[in-house]
Amino acid sequence: MEKMNEAIEKMKILAGIEVEDAATSNYENEGSRSFAFLDDFDATCTLSAKQRLHGFAICLVAGLTCTLLSMLVFFNPIKFGITFTFGNLLALGSTAFLIGPKRQVTMMLDPVRIYATAIYIASMIVALFCALYVRNKLLTLLAITLEFGGLIWYCLSYIPFARSMVSKLMTACFDTEF
């Protein structure tokens, strides 16, 4: 019975559900208070595995729907920029349902992908700024192109050696020296 409880606790940790001992140790350790808000949020948010999967599916489908619907208004870059970026935000937020918001932020700020995260989030902000305030179609399309590139680079950061492989492939394809 004890081994089964240990296995269940390991599965909870892998699913992003805080185990009681780990949750209380977070509050006792004053040195690791950098994610205090997320600790409180994780402690109060007790979703079952089924609810987490439903939240993930709903958020992901809504994000993909917004992204696909943005293609309908492609020739209006302002509307395209808003719906495309909103779809990306929903799809990015969907993974927080699976692994929890604290672990999501921790993984995004991991030294391996901190630059990819910064580029991706900055490109979303620039795209929304160009679409909502500047209202320049050319700048909005340029920002959306940057956002799409940031999305690809961010997604590649989760696959081991993918970014170095793509970099070498791009260098080989576009190298002009003979």
Secondary structure, 3 states (H helix, E strand, C coil): CHHHHHHHHHHHHHHCCCCHHHHHHHHHCHHHCCCHHHHHHHHHCCCCHHHHHHHHHHHHHHHHHHHHHHHHHCCCHHHHHHHHHHHHHHHHHHHHHHHCHHHHHHHHCCCCCHHHHHHHHHHHHHHHHHHHHHCCHHHHHHHHHHHHHHHHHHHHCCCCCHHHHHHHHHHHHHCCCC
